[in-house]
Amino acid sequence: MKNKVCIVGMGPGKEEMMTAEAIRALEDADVLIGYTVYLDLLSGRFADKKLLSTPMRQETKRCRMCFEEARKGKRVALVCSGDAGIYGLASLMYEMGKEYPETELEVIPGITAASSGAAVLGAPLNHDFCVVSLSDLLTPWEKIEKRLISAAEGDFVIVIYNPASHKRKDHLRKACDILLSHMEAERPCGYVENIGREGTKAVTCTLKELREAQVNMFTTVFIGNSESEIIKDRLITKRGYQVERDTDLRGNN
């Protein structure tokens, strides 16, 4: 029988927001491997498991640990926040898996920040949208800039991951400057911090106001398209339905 590693998307971290399939994969595992912060969120529920972690920017080492533990006959789950195939480690595991042909990989999907954050804000992703990360650790800023411009020109709703960090404090401001050259300053926007965790905070604003917002690596940003609007402090993107007024339905009596 082949060794196996499940690559599990844990969503924002709350058990209520994890899929039944993800919980089952974690329950069946002998070893949980992941970034320290993610394992801390699971340590209470899965205290009986062997927990192995690495700090940020040691993703390759973390993946290697998975294969090595699987070689020992352990049932392994690699834990990623959100969805493991969306800015997660699923692709890296498949790349490295070429060295471990005896190990089977299975990706267990999870709720990514785009969908969980959208639910907090209202309905900003009700039409075509794209996701762009502002982290330039692995992607040159010049390419990120081109993607932002293309998204603006295509009138996509734009979801921004990794808008800021300790070393990238001005990246969201730079991104807003790029977008302000392609869309109006009053474009409806919003952002959510700590989605699905303690201290969740949601804010709706204009693109001009977003430029001045203080965000961090646990913030997901939403920039509306030309059909988006803010309704009762919720960011909504219209799909294009023709809404009949109540008086139209009842007649003019």
Backbone as JSON, one array per atom type, in Angstrom:
{
  "sequence": "MKNKVCIVGMGPGKEEMMTAEAIRALEDADVLIGYTVYLDLLSGRFADKKLLSTPMRQETKRCRMCFEEARKGKRVALVCSGDAGIYGLASLMYEMGKEYPETELEVIPGITAASSGAAVLGAPLNHDFCVVSLSDLLTPWEKIEKRLISAAEGDFVIVIYNPASHKRKDHLRKACDILLSHMEAERPCGYVENIGREGTKAVTCTLKELREAQVNMFTTVFIGNSESEIIKDRLITKRGYQVERDTDLRGNN",
  "N": [[0.83, -1.2, 0.0], [0.51, 2.24, -0.81], [2.26, 5.06, 0.67], [0.66, 7.93, 2.15], [-0.27, 11.36, 1.94], [-2.41, 13.8, 3.1], [-3.41, 16.91, 1.95], [-4.57, 19.53, 3.49], [-7.07, 21.96, 3.47], [-7.86, 24.25, 5.87], [-9.63, 26.31, 6.07], [-10.65, 29.42, 7.61], [-9.97, 28.7, 10.19], [-11.72, 28.2, 12.33], [-13.6, 25.49, 13.61], [-16.26, 25.25, 12.8], [-16.2, 26.32, 10.29], [-14.83, 24.59, 8.75], [-14.71, 21.98, 6.33], [-16.58, 18.89, 6.42], [-15.13, 16.84, 5.32], [-12.51, 17.76, 5.58], [-12.2, 17.83, 8.38], [-12.49, 15.11, 8.92], [-10.22, 14.1, 7.63], [-8.2, 15.2, 9.21], [-8.8, 14.02, 11.65], [-8.27, 11.35, 11.05], [-5.56, 11.33, 10.7], [-2.21, 10.64, 11.84], [-0.17, 12.41, 12.23], [0.04, 15.91, 12.24], [1.05, 18.53, 10.22], [2.3, 21.79, 9.8], [2.26, 25.42, 9.44], [3.22, 27.29, 12.3], [1.27, 29.06, 13.49], [-1.14, 28.12, 12.39], [-1.32, 25.49, 13.38], [-1.54, 26.04, 16.06], [-4.15, 26.96, 16.2], [-5.5, 24.61, 15.94], [-4.69, 22.99, 17.97], [-6.09, 22.48, 20.36], [-8.4, 21.0, 19.63], [-7.25, 18.82, 18.36], [-5.39, 17.64, 20.11], [-4.35, 15.18, 20.67], [-2.78, 14.43, 18.6], [0.36, 14.07, 16.86], [2.16, 16.96, 16.48], [3.81, 18.87, 14.14], [5.74, 21.63, 13.26], [6.85, 24.48, 11.3], [8.48, 27.69, 11.07], [7.35, 30.68, 9.32], [8.21, 31.01, 5.85], [9.61, 28.68, 5.61], [8.64, 26.76, 3.95], [9.36, 24.72, 2.13], [10.85, 22.97, 3.71], [8.84, 22.19, 5.46], [7.14, 20.75, 3.77], [8.86, 18.68, 3.05], [9.08, 17.37, 5.49], [6.59, 16.2, 5.63], [6.64, 14.17, 3.66], [8.71, 12.59, 4.67], [7.69, 11.75, 7.14], [5.55, 10.26, 6.21], [6.89, 8.22, 4.96], [7.64, 6.75, 7.12], [5.46, 5.33, 7.63], [3.4, 6.7, 8.73], [0.2, 8.29, 8.98], [-0.39, 11.2, 7.4], [-1.2, 14.66, 7.62], [-1.02, 17.63, 5.96], [-1.41, 20.86, 6.9], [-3.04, 23.7, 5.72], [-3.95, 27.15, 5.67], [-7.18, 28.5, 4.75], [-7.74, 27.48, 1.5], [-5.86, 24.79, 0.35], [-4.96, 24.73, -2.24], [-5.02, 27.3, -3.14], [-2.91, 29.74, -3.11], [-1.63, 28.1, -1.36], [0.11, 25.12, -0.23], [-0.23, 23.04, -1.96], [0.61, 22.8, -4.69], [3.4, 22.88, -4.42], [3.84, 20.55, -2.98], [3.16, 18.63, -4.9], [5.16, 19.15, -6.78], [7.5, 18.46, -5.31], [6.82, 15.88, -4.82], [7.65, 14.31, -6.9], [10.04, 13.22, -6.18], [9.29, 11.33, -4.44], [7.87, 8.84, -5.32], [6.45, 6.78, -4.19], [4.58, 7.84, -2.56], [1.29, 8.84, -2.13], [-0.75, 11.65, -2.92], [-3.36, 13.69, -1.71], [-5.64, 16.28, -2.14], [-7.52, 18.21, 0.02], [-10.17, 20.32, -0.12], [-10.72, 23.7, 1.12], [-12.32, 26.56, 2.71], [-11.55, 29.5, 1.19], [-10.05, 32.77, 1.81], [-11.17, 34.68, 0.14], [-13.86, 33.89, -0.34], [-14.87, 33.51, 2.3], [-14.36, 36.01, 3.44], [-15.86, 37.61, 1.73], [-18.44, 36.86, 2.44], [-18.67, 38.02, 4.94], [-18.55, 40.72, 4.29], [-20.75, 41.07, 2.64], [-21.93, 40.74, -0.43], [-19.78, 40.84, -2.45], [-18.63, 39.38, -4.52], [-20.34, 38.63, -6.55], [-20.24, 38.63, -9.26], [-17.98, 38.36, -12.08], [-14.66, 37.89, -10.91], [-11.27, 38.4, -9.74], [-8.26, 37.23, -8.14], [-5.51, 38.63, -6.52], [-2.29, 38.53, -5.22], [-0.34, 40.63, -3.15], [2.14, 40.05, -2.26], [5.52, 40.15, -2.86], [7.52, 38.32, -2.53], [7.87, 35.95, -3.94], [6.97, 36.63, -6.4], [7.7, 38.98, -8.87], [7.37, 42.53, -8.38], [6.76, 44.03, -10.65], [5.31, 42.28, -12.24], [3.07, 41.87, -10.63], [2.01, 44.44, -10.7], [1.26, 44.62, -13.43], [-0.77, 42.71, -13.45], [-2.68, 43.86, -11.76], [-3.38, 46.13, -13.26], [-4.44, 44.9, -15.56], [-6.64, 43.6, -14.42], [-8.15, 45.78, -13.57], [-8.69, 47.04, -16.02], [-10.23, 45.05, -17.17], [-12.5, 45.24, -15.72], [-12.97, 43.65, -13.48], [-14.09, 42.53, -10.25], [-11.8, 42.85, -7.65], [-9.91, 40.86, -5.56], [-7.67, 41.15, -2.96], [-4.96, 39.52, -1.66], [-2.6, 39.18, 1.03], [-1.99, 42.02, 1.63], [-0.26, 43.61, 3.09], [2.66, 43.65, 5.2], [5.15, 43.4, 7.81], [7.45, 44.15, 6.45], [6.43, 45.11, 4.12], [4.85, 47.5, 4.17], [3.77, 49.54, 2.62], [2.59, 48.47, 0.38], [-0.16, 48.13, -0.24], [-1.0, 50.77, -0.52], [0.53, 51.48, -2.77], [-0.62, 49.75, -4.64], [-3.23, 50.76, -4.69], [-2.74, 53.29, -5.78], [-2.01, 52.56, -8.36], [-4.44, 51.48, -9.26], [-6.11, 53.68, -9.01], [-5.47, 55.15, -11.18], [-6.91, 53.98, -13.11], [-9.53, 53.75, -12.39], [-12.36, 55.28, -10.72], [-12.06, 57.46, -7.83], [-14.05, 57.09, -5.97], [-14.77, 54.46, -6.04], [-16.46, 51.65, -4.78], [-15.29, 49.78, -2.01], [-13.88, 47.35, 0.29], [-12.71, 45.75, 3.32], [-11.58, 42.96, 5.29], [-10.53, 41.89, 8.44], [-8.86, 39.25, 10.2], [-10.56, 37.03, 9.51], [-13.19, 34.93, 10.45], [-12.07, 34.47, 12.91], [-11.14, 35.34, 16.31], [-11.81, 38.74, 16.96], [-12.65, 39.61, 14.46], [-13.0, 41.99, 11.91], [-14.77, 44.2, 9.86], [-14.81, 46.48, 7.17], [-16.27, 48.93, 5.1], [-15.57, 51.06, 2.34], [-14.33, 53.75, 0.23], [-12.24, 53.61, -2.73], [-10.33, 55.61, -2.58], [-10.3, 56.06, 0.18], [-9.49, 53.56, 1.0], [-6.84, 53.55, 0.25], [-5.56, 54.81, 2.36], [-5.88, 53.09, 4.43], [-5.05, 51.11, 7.31], [-3.68, 48.08, 7.23], [-2.98, 44.52, 7.56], [-1.16, 41.36, 7.38], [-3.17, 39.59, 7.85], [-5.4, 40.51, 6.67], [-7.94, 40.75, 4.2], [-8.64, 42.2, 1.13], [-11.15, 43.88, -0.76], [-12.06, 45.1, -3.87], [-14.4, 46.78, -5.61], [-16.25, 46.34, -8.76], [-17.37, 48.22, -11.66], [-20.08, 48.03, -11.27], [-20.52, 47.68, -8.62], [-21.71, 48.47, -5.32], [-22.24, 50.16, -2.16], [-24.43, 49.08, 0.21], [-26.27, 49.72, 2.96], [-23.96, 49.52, 4.64], [-22.79, 47.28, 3.52], [-20.89, 45.6, 1.05], [-21.75, 45.24, -2.21], [-21.98, 43.5, -5.28], [-23.6, 43.85, -8.22], [-25.41, 41.5, -10.19], [-26.82, 41.86, -12.47], [-29.49, 41.48, -12.7], [-32.87, 42.43, -13.38], [-34.59, 44.33, -11.26], [-37.8, 44.36, -10.07], [-39.92, 46.83, -8.82], [-41.77, 46.85, -5.75], [-44.24, 48.13, -5.96], [-44.69, 47.9, -8.66], [-45.24, 45.2, -8.89], [-47.61, 44.98, -7.48], [-49.31, 46.59, -8.82], [-50.96, 49.72, -9.55], [-52.78, 50.37, -7.58]],
  "CA": [[0.0, 0.0, 0.0], [1.3, 3.46, -0.9], [2.16, 6.08, 1.7], [-0.3, 8.95, 1.74], [-0.34, 12.65, 2.63], [-3.56, 14.64, 2.77], [-3.09, 18.34, 1.99], [-5.88, 19.92, 4.0], [-7.43, 23.36, 3.64], [-8.6, 24.35, 7.13], [-10.45, 27.51, 6.1], [-10.11, 30.46, 8.49], [-9.45, 28.13, 11.42], [-12.79, 27.73, 13.19], [-14.09, 24.17, 13.21], [-17.54, 25.4, 12.11], [-15.96, 26.73, 8.91], [-14.08, 23.54, 8.07], [-15.59, 20.99, 5.73], [-16.59, 17.6, 7.1], [-14.04, 16.06, 4.73], [-11.26, 18.23, 6.19], [-12.16, 17.35, 9.77], [-12.28, 13.67, 8.89], [-8.82, 13.87, 7.27], [-7.39, 15.53, 10.38], [-9.06, 13.0, 12.67], [-7.66, 10.1, 10.63], [-4.1, 11.47, 10.62], [-1.36, 10.45, 13.03], [0.7, 13.57, 12.33], [-0.39, 17.15, 11.59], [2.21, 19.37, 9.93], [1.87, 23.07, 9.28], [2.8, 26.67, 9.99], [2.97, 27.32, 13.74], [0.01, 29.74, 13.8], [-2.27, 27.27, 12.02], [-1.4, 24.37, 14.31], [-2.03, 26.58, 17.33], [-5.6, 27.04, 16.11], [-6.05, 23.26, 15.96], [-4.06, 22.21, 19.02], [-7.07, 22.03, 21.34], [-9.29, 19.97, 19.04], [-6.46, 17.65, 17.94], [-4.26, 17.58, 21.05], [-3.8, 13.83, 20.73], [-1.97, 14.18, 17.41], [1.73, 14.58, 16.81], [2.13, 18.23, 15.77], [5.13, 19.32, 13.68], [5.58, 22.94, 12.61], [8.03, 25.28, 10.94], [8.11, 29.1, 10.96], [7.08, 31.19, 7.98], [9.3, 30.99, 4.88], [10.27, 27.38, 5.61], [7.62, 25.91, 3.35], [9.96, 23.52, 1.53], [11.18, 22.08, 4.83], [7.57, 21.67, 5.97], [6.69, 19.71, 2.84], [9.78, 17.54, 3.17], [8.7, 16.67, 6.71], [5.41, 15.38, 5.32], [7.06, 12.96, 2.94], [9.54, 11.76, 5.55], [6.8, 11.11, 8.11], [4.77, 9.25, 5.47], [7.8, 7.09, 4.73], [7.68, 5.97, 8.37], [4.19, 4.63, 7.76], [2.45, 7.56, 9.44], [-0.84, 8.96, 8.21], [0.04, 12.59, 7.53], [-2.03, 15.74, 7.08], [-0.39, 18.94, 5.86], [-2.47, 21.83, 7.15], [-2.9, 25.03, 5.12], [-5.12, 27.99, 5.92], [-8.0, 28.69, 3.56], [-7.72, 26.33, 0.6], [-4.45, 24.42, 0.12], [-4.62, 24.94, -3.64], [-5.08, 28.73, -3.44], [-1.78, 30.3, -2.37], [-1.23, 27.14, -0.35], [1.28, 24.3, -0.52], [-0.58, 21.88, -2.77], [1.46, 22.67, -5.89], [4.77, 22.55, -4.0], [3.85, 19.13, -2.62], [3.2, 17.84, -6.13], [6.5, 19.31, -7.34], [8.45, 17.66, -4.53], [6.38, 14.5, -4.84], [8.38, 13.56, -7.93], [11.12, 12.5, -5.49], [8.68, 10.34, -3.56], [6.82, 8.21, -6.13], [5.69, 5.83, -3.39], [3.64, 8.58, -1.71], [0.09, 9.37, -2.78], [-1.18, 12.95, -2.4], [-4.77, 14.02, -1.87], [-5.95, 17.64, -1.72], [-8.83, 18.38, 0.65], [-10.42, 21.75, -0.26], [-11.2, 24.48, 2.25], [-12.89, 27.87, 2.37], [-10.5, 30.5, 1.06], [-10.39, 34.08, 2.37], [-12.03, 35.43, -0.79], [-15.26, 33.56, -0.12], [-15.26, 33.75, 3.69], [-14.38, 37.46, 3.63], [-16.99, 38.15, 0.97], [-19.66, 36.63, 3.21], [-18.69, 39.0, 6.02], [-18.8, 42.05, 3.71], [-22.05, 41.12, 1.97], [-21.92, 39.92, -1.65], [-18.95, 41.55, -3.43], [-18.11, 38.51, -5.59], [-21.49, 38.07, -7.24], [-19.97, 38.61, -10.69], [-16.6, 37.94, -12.35], [-13.65, 38.48, -10.03], [-9.95, 37.78, -9.77], [-7.51, 37.32, -6.88], [-4.12, 39.04, -6.72], [-1.5, 38.68, -4.0], [0.64, 41.72, -3.22], [3.44, 39.59, -1.77], [6.53, 40.06, -3.92], [8.59, 37.41, -2.13], [8.05, 34.95, -5.0], [6.5, 37.22, -7.66], [8.22, 40.35, -9.04], [6.35, 43.57, -8.28], [6.38, 44.45, -12.0], [4.26, 41.37, -12.7], [1.89, 42.18, -9.83], [1.46, 45.68, -11.24], [0.58, 44.29, -14.69], [-1.99, 41.98, -13.15], [-3.63, 44.83, -11.24], [-3.85, 46.95, -14.38], [-5.3, 44.07, -16.4], [-7.89, 43.37, -13.7], [-8.91, 47.03, -13.61], [-9.16, 47.24, -17.39], [-11.26, 44.05, -17.44], [-13.64, 45.53, -14.83], [-13.16, 42.59, -12.51], [-13.92, 42.74, -8.82], [-10.45, 42.41, -7.32], [-9.63, 40.46, -4.18], [-6.24, 41.27, -2.71], [-4.38, 38.78, -0.55], [-1.29, 39.67, 1.5], [-1.88, 43.44, 1.27], [0.8, 44.29, 3.83], [3.39, 42.91, 6.24], [6.11, 44.28, 8.48], [8.41, 44.64, 5.46], [5.71, 45.61, 2.94], [3.81, 48.34, 4.76], [3.2, 50.47, 1.66], [2.18, 47.79, -0.86], [-1.55, 48.41, -0.57], [-1.03, 52.15, -1.01], [1.05, 51.44, -4.13], [-1.63, 49.1, -5.47], [-4.34, 51.71, -4.87], [-2.29, 54.32, -6.72], [-2.11, 51.97, -9.7], [-5.85, 51.33, -9.6], [-6.72, 55.01, -9.12], [-5.22, 55.66, -12.53], [-7.79, 53.25, -14.03], [-10.91, 53.77, -11.9], [-12.68, 56.48, -9.95], [-11.67, 57.46, -6.42], [-15.18, 56.7, -5.14], [-15.1, 53.06, -6.28], [-16.76, 50.96, -3.52], [-14.32, 48.78, -1.6], [-14.02, 46.89, 1.66], [-11.67, 44.81, 3.76], [-11.92, 42.19, 6.49], [-9.38, 41.4, 9.21], [-9.08, 38.08, 11.07], [-11.8, 36.38, 9.07], [-13.54, 33.7, 11.13], [-11.29, 34.31, 14.14], [-11.42, 36.37, 17.31], [-11.45, 40.09, 16.52], [-13.03, 39.87, 13.07], [-13.36, 43.39, 11.68], [-15.12, 44.46, 8.47], [-14.91, 47.9, 6.87], [-16.54, 49.33, 3.73], [-14.96, 52.36, 2.11], [-14.04, 54.03, -1.18], [-10.87, 53.31, -3.12], [-9.51, 56.69, -2.03], [-10.15, 55.81, 1.61], [-8.72, 52.33, 1.14], [-5.42, 53.91, 0.1], [-5.04, 55.25, 3.65], [-6.22, 52.11, 5.46], [-3.99, 50.36, 7.98], [-4.0, 46.66, 7.11], [-1.88, 43.62, 7.88], [-1.13, 40.12, 6.6], [-4.4, 38.84, 8.12], [-6.48, 41.3, 6.06], [-8.28, 40.49, 2.8], [-9.18, 43.45, 0.58], [-12.08, 43.71, -1.87], [-12.24, 46.31, -4.66], [-15.56, 46.51, -6.45], [-16.2, 46.71, -10.18], [-18.17, 49.41, -11.97], [-21.46, 47.78, -10.87], [-20.58, 47.46, -7.18], [-22.16, 49.6, -4.49], [-22.34, 49.89, -0.73], [-25.82, 49.14, 0.65], [-26.37, 49.47, 4.41], [-22.63, 49.11, 5.11], [-22.39, 46.02, 2.91], [-20.37, 45.75, -0.31], [-22.56, 44.39, -3.08], [-21.75, 43.59, -6.72], [-24.83, 43.43, -8.89], [-25.25, 40.48, -11.23], [-27.45, 42.34, -13.68], [-30.92, 41.19, -12.69], [-33.79, 43.55, -13.41], [-35.37, 44.26, -10.03], [-39.09, 45.03, -10.16], [-40.33, 47.47, -7.57], [-42.94, 46.24, -5.13], [-45.44, 48.77, -6.52], [-44.91, 47.35, -10.0], [-45.83, 43.88, -8.74], [-48.96, 45.09, -6.95], [-50.12, 47.47, -9.63], [-51.03, 51.1, -9.08], [-53.99, 50.55, -6.76]],
  "C": [[0.87, 1.25, 0.0], [1.19, 4.29, 0.37], [1.21, 7.17, 1.21], [-0.16, 10.2, 2.59], [-1.58, 13.37, 2.15], [-3.16, 16.1, 2.95], [-4.41, 19.05, 2.26], [-6.03, 21.43, 4.1], [-8.32, 23.49, 4.87], [-9.52, 25.55, 7.19], [-9.84, 28.55, 7.02], [-9.56, 29.92, 9.8], [-10.51, 27.62, 12.37], [-13.32, 26.39, 12.68], [-15.4, 24.28, 12.43], [-17.37, 25.76, 10.64], [-15.06, 25.77, 8.16], [-15.07, 22.55, 7.47], [-15.53, 19.69, 6.53], [-15.45, 16.72, 6.59], [-12.71, 16.46, 5.35], [-11.13, 17.73, 7.62], [-11.88, 15.86, 9.82], [-10.81, 13.35, 8.56], [-7.9, 14.16, 8.45], [-7.58, 14.49, 11.49], [-8.35, 11.69, 12.33], [-6.14, 10.15, 10.65], [-3.43, 11.14, 11.94], [-0.55, 11.71, 13.31], [0.08, 14.75, 11.58], [0.83, 18.04, 11.44], [1.72, 20.68, 9.34], [2.62, 24.24, 9.88], [2.35, 26.77, 11.44], [1.62, 27.92, 14.09], [-1.19, 28.86, 13.5], [-2.43, 26.1, 12.98], [-1.89, 24.83, 15.68], [-3.56, 26.64, 17.35], [-6.26, 25.67, 16.24], [-5.62, 22.45, 17.18], [-5.05, 21.71, 20.07], [-7.89, 20.86, 20.84], [-8.52, 18.69, 18.72], [-5.22, 17.49, 18.81], [-3.61, 16.2, 21.1], [-2.9, 13.5, 19.55], [-0.53, 14.63, 17.63], [1.72, 15.83, 15.94], [3.55, 18.67, 15.42], [4.96, 20.62, 12.91], [6.92, 23.51, 12.2], [7.56, 26.73, 10.88], [7.8, 29.46, 9.51], [8.36, 31.18, 7.15], [10.15, 29.72, 4.98], [9.31, 26.33, 5.03], [8.21, 24.62, 2.76], [10.31, 22.5, 2.61], [9.92, 21.42, 5.37], [7.06, 20.54, 5.08], [7.56, 18.47, 2.93], [9.44, 16.71, 4.4], [7.5, 15.75, 6.46], [5.81, 14.07, 4.66], [7.87, 12.02, 3.84], [8.69, 11.06, 6.6], [5.97, 10.02, 7.44], [5.61, 8.01, 5.21], [7.89, 6.18, 5.95], [6.39, 5.19, 8.59], [3.12, 5.43, 8.48], [1.4, 8.1, 8.47], [-0.67, 10.46, 8.46], [-0.98, 13.54, 6.92], [-1.22, 17.02, 7.11], [-1.49, 19.98, 5.93], [-2.12, 23.18, 6.51], [-4.13, 25.86, 5.48], [-5.9, 28.17, 4.62], [-8.09, 27.41, 2.76], [-6.27, 26.04, 0.22], [-4.0, 24.65, -1.31], [-4.7, 26.39, -4.08], [-4.06, 29.43, -2.56], [-1.34, 29.38, -1.24], [-0.07, 26.29, -0.85], [0.98, 23.09, -1.4], [0.36, 21.71, -3.97], [2.89, 22.31, -5.53], [4.86, 21.08, -3.62], [3.9, 18.26, -3.86], [4.56, 17.95, -6.82], [7.5, 18.4, -6.63], [8.09, 16.19, -4.55], [7.03, 13.66, -5.92], [9.51, 12.74, -7.31], [10.59, 11.37, -4.64], [7.55, 9.62, -4.28], [5.96, 7.22, -5.34], [4.61, 6.51, -2.53], [2.5, 9.16, -2.54], [-0.3, 10.69, -2.11], [-2.67, 13.13, -2.68], [-5.02, 15.42, -1.33], [-7.38, 17.7, -1.2], [-9.16, 19.87, 0.63], [-10.94, 22.39, 1.02], [-11.75, 25.81, 1.79], [-11.79, 28.91, 2.34], [-10.99, 31.87, 1.54], [-11.26, 34.9, 1.44], [-13.49, 35.15, -0.52], [-15.7, 33.82, 1.32], [-15.3, 35.25, 3.99], [-15.54, 38.11, 2.9], [-18.28, 37.99, 1.75], [-19.79, 37.63, 4.35], [-19.07, 40.38, 5.47], [-20.18, 42.17, 3.07], [-22.07, 40.19, 0.78], [-21.08, 40.6, -2.73], [-18.51, 40.71, -4.62], [-19.23, 37.9, -6.42], [-21.38, 38.13, -8.76], [-18.49, 38.25, -10.87], [-15.62, 38.65, -11.43], [-12.32, 37.77, -10.23], [-9.27, 38.02, -8.42], [-6.06, 37.63, -7.2], [-3.44, 39.14, -5.36], [-0.49, 39.8, -4.18], [2.0, 41.31, -2.65], [4.41, 39.45, -2.94], [7.72, 39.21, -3.5], [8.91, 36.42, -3.25], [7.62, 35.46, -6.36], [7.02, 38.64, -7.79], [7.1, 41.38, -8.99], [5.88, 44.03, -9.65], [5.26, 43.57, -12.55], [2.96, 41.61, -11.93], [1.21, 43.43, -10.36], [0.7, 45.43, -12.54], [-0.75, 43.59, -14.44], [-3.07, 42.91, -12.6], [-4.23, 45.68, -12.36], [-4.8, 46.16, -15.27], [-6.65, 43.82, -15.74], [-8.77, 44.61, -13.73], [-9.49, 47.27, -15.0], [-10.26, 46.25, -17.76], [-12.5, 44.23, -16.6], [-13.98, 44.34, -13.94], [-13.3, 43.17, -11.1], [-12.56, 42.14, -8.47], [-10.36, 42.08, -5.85], [-8.12, 40.48, -4.0], [-5.86, 40.48, -1.46], [-3.03, 39.41, -0.19], [-1.09, 41.16, 1.19], [-0.75, 44.17, 1.98], [1.46, 43.31, 4.79], [4.35, 43.88, 6.88], [7.09, 44.91, 7.47], [7.74, 45.26, 4.24], [4.56, 46.52, 3.37], [3.1, 49.22, 3.73], [2.66, 49.8, 0.4], [0.73, 48.07, -1.22], [-1.7, 49.83, -1.1], [-0.54, 52.19, -2.47], [0.03, 50.82, -5.08], [-2.81, 50.04, -5.73], [-3.97, 52.83, -5.83], [-2.38, 53.82, -8.16], [-3.57, 51.92, -10.14], [-6.54, 52.68, -9.77], [-6.46, 55.65, -10.48], [-6.12, 54.98, -13.57], [-9.24, 53.22, -13.58], [-11.11, 54.97, -10.99], [-12.32, 56.32, -8.48], [-12.78, 56.96, -5.52], [-15.58, 55.24, -5.34], [-15.34, 52.34, -4.93], [-15.76, 49.83, -3.24], [-14.64, 48.3, -0.19], [-12.86, 45.99, 2.03], [-12.1, 44.16, 5.07], [-10.63, 41.7, 7.14], [-9.79, 40.19, 10.05], [-10.39, 37.37, 10.76], [-12.01, 35.07, 9.83], [-12.76, 33.44, 12.4], [-11.67, 35.42, 15.12], [-10.96, 37.74, 16.79], [-11.73, 40.36, 15.06], [-13.52, 41.31, 12.92], [-13.62, 43.59, 10.19], [-15.33, 45.95, 8.26], [-15.28, 48.07, 5.4], [-16.04, 50.76, 3.54], [-14.86, 52.61, 0.6], [-12.59, 53.65, -1.47], [-9.91, 54.37, -2.56], [-9.27, 56.48, -0.54], [-9.33, 54.55, 1.86], [-7.22, 52.6, 1.06], [-4.78, 54.27, 1.44], [-5.27, 54.22, 4.76], [-4.98, 51.43, 6.03], [-4.38, 48.88, 7.99], [-2.79, 45.83, 7.47], [-2.0, 42.34, 7.08], [-2.37, 39.25, 6.84], [-5.63, 39.58, 7.59], [-6.69, 40.86, 4.61], [-9.06, 41.7, 2.29], [-10.04, 43.15, -0.64], [-12.28, 45.06, -2.56], [-13.34, 46.03, -5.69], [-15.32, 46.81, -7.92], [-17.14, 47.89, -10.42], [-19.64, 49.26, -11.57], [-21.6, 47.54, -9.37], [-21.12, 48.69, -6.47], [-22.2, 49.17, -3.03], [-23.79, 50.12, -0.32], [-25.87, 48.77, 2.13], [-25.08, 48.88, 4.96], [-22.21, 47.73, 4.61], [-21.95, 46.28, 1.47], [-21.06, 44.73, -1.21], [-22.13, 44.59, -4.53], [-22.95, 43.02, -7.43], [-24.52, 42.46, -10.02], [-25.86, 40.94, -12.54], [-28.93, 42.03, -13.77], [-31.73, 42.47, -12.73], [-34.72, 43.43, -12.21], [-36.66, 45.05, -10.2], [-39.44, 45.62, -8.81], [-41.6, 46.81, -7.06], [-44.23, 46.81, -5.7], [-45.76, 48.26, -7.92], [-45.61, 45.99, -9.92], [-47.28, 43.97, -8.3], [-49.9, 45.91, -7.83], [-50.16, 48.85, -9.01], [-52.27, 51.38, -8.25], [-53.69, 51.41, -5.52]]
}
